[in-house]
């Protein structure tokens, strides 16, 4: 299953997952504003990964 993903895809997924976990840790420590700020990074990281894949596919075609 992981053979379908490139190294870049895996690194971006790990970055998004770590951002989510770090955001939750901050939230439960009582730092809600910082948690929300970092939590907003998750969709941005995933969108950047989608953008990179689109650019890559365009170069192949």
Secondary structure, DSSP 8 states (H G I E B T S, - for coil): -GGGS-HHHHHHHHHHHHHHHHHHHHHHTT-HHHHHHHHTHHHHHHHHHHHHHHHHHHHH-
